[in-house]
Amino acid sequence: YGDLAADTVSQVQQWVDLGERTVLDIGGGPGYFADAFQAAGAWYAGLEPDAGELTARGSAAGNFVRGSGLALPIASDSVDVALYSNVLEHVPEPEAMADEMVRITKPGGLIYLSWTPWLSPWGGHETAPWHYLGGKRAADRYAEKHGHRPKNDFGTSLYACSVSRMMRWAKRAESRGDLHLIDALPRYHPSWAHWTIRVPGVREVVSWNAVIMGTRP
């Protein structure tokens, strides 16, 4: 988590100077992202729906609130950076979650969405690669083998979220004047492989993790 947080800060800094910027991290978890963003000079706040994640390192990190990404308890036009890292695949309505990000971001602010596409090798999370045979079948297989349901249980805490689906959302948001799309890329790939995100079908399998970044007009 520490390495992932540092990588996220590095990516965000390509688009915005984090010094004294207000960052809201939806799905902030046990505080690794808080450490990384605060070290970069940001004013960080986290939102996390899972009480277990909040206390995974012991006591909950400071400046966190427990709430839902589908109905953020945050005022409109209030943050400089709205961030999701590996969250969209865990909600049944990712477009609604993305719309909430746009709502709370100030004009000129940055919106950063990152998630694991369903058809990528890790799309089923701990049930991969059996998710290629169906999400429910993969989760049932995991439960039979381990004696308990997976943490990322298809249909409950894990859903199929494709690159194409979220690119369609971004284009609709852009057409409404709510978003200016500045980049989309496969998060962990070298720059020479970023073209893969533009190829329908291919991007669903090879992206591993997809990122959409935009600004609020």
ZIQUI-V548655 format. One record per residue. N is the residue number from 1. PSI is psi as a letter, one per 20 degrees, with the letter a starting at -180 (999 if undefined). BURIAL is # if it has 9 or more other ideal C-beta (glycine too) atoms within 8 Angstrom, else .. Layout:
N/PSI/BURIAL + N/PSI/BURIAL
This chain:
1/h/. + 2/g/. + 3/h/. + 4/g/# + 5/g/# + 6/h/# + 7/h/. + 8/g/# + 9/g/# + 10/g/. + 11/g/# + 12/h/# + 13/i/# + 14/i/. + 15/h/# + 16/q/# + 17/o/. + 18/i/# + 19/o/. + 20/k/. + 21/q/# + 22/p/# + 23/p/# + 24/p/# + 25/o/# + 26/p/# + 27/k/# + 28/i/# + 29/b/# + 30/j/# + 31/i/# + 32/h/# + 33/h/# + 34/g/# + 35/g/# + 36/g/# + 37/h/# + 38/h/# + 39/h/. + 40/j/# + 41/j/. + 42/q/# + 43/o/. + 44/p/# + 45/q/# + 46/q/# + 47/p/# + 48/p/# + 49/h/. + 50/o/. + 51/h/. + 52/h/. + 53/h/# + 54/h/# + 55/k/# + 56/h/. + 57/j/. + 58/c/. + 59/q/. + 60/q/. + 61/q/# + 62/q/. + 63/l/. + 64/q/# + 65/q/. + 66/p/. + 67/a/# + 68/p/. + 69/i/# + 70/i/. + 71/m/. + 72/p/# + 73/l/. + 74/q/. + 75/q/. + 76/q/. + 77/l/. + 78/i/. + 79/q/# + 80/h/# + 81/p/# + 82/p/# + 83/p/# + 84/p/# + 85/o/# + 86/l/# + 87/h/# + 88/h/# + 89/i/# + 90/j/# + 91/q/# + 92/i/. + 93/m/. + 94/h/# + 95/h/# + 96/h/# + 97/g/# + 98/h/# + 99/h/# + 100/h/# + 101/g/# + 102/g/# + 103/g/# + 104/i/# + 105/p/# + 106/q/# + 107/p/. + 108/i/. + 109/r/# + 110/p/# + 111/p/# + 112/o/# + 113/p/# + 114/p/# + 115/r/# + 116/o/# + 117/q/# + 118/h/# + 119/j/. + 120/r/# + 121/h/. + 122/j/# + 123/h/# + 124/j/# + 125/c/# + 126/i/. + 127/i/# + 128/q/# + 129/j/. + 130/i/# + 131/h/# + 132/i/. + 133/j/. + 134/p/. + 135/g/# + 136/g/. + 137/g/# + 138/g/# + 139/h/# + 140/h/. + 141/g/# + 142/g/# + 143/g/# + 144/h/. + 145/h/. + 146/i/. + 147/j/. + 148/q/. + 149/q/. + 150/q/# + 151/g/. + 152/n/# + 153/o/# + 154/p/# + 155/i/. + 156/g/. + 157/j/. + 158/p/# + 159/r/# + 160/o/. + 161/o/# + 162/r/# + 163/g/# + 164/g/# + 165/g/# + 166/h/# + 167/h/# + 168/g/. + 169/g/# + 170/g/# + 171/h/# + 172/g/. + 173/h/# + 174/g/# + 175/h/. + 176/i/. + 177/j/. + 178/i/# + 179/q/# + 180/o/. + 181/p/# + 182/h/. + 183/q/. + 184/p/# + 185/q/# + 186/o/# + 187/g/# + 188/j/. + 189/q/# + 190/r/. + 191/h/. + 192/i/. + 193/j/. + 194/h/# + 195/h/. + 196/h/# + 197/i/# + 198/i/. + 199/o/. + 200/q/. + 201/f/. + 202/g/. + 203/h/# + 204/h/# + 205/g/# + 206/i/# + 207/h/# + 208/g/# + 209/p/# + 210/q/# + 211/p/# + 212/p/# + 213/p/# + 214/r/# + 215/q/# + 216/o/# + 217/999/.
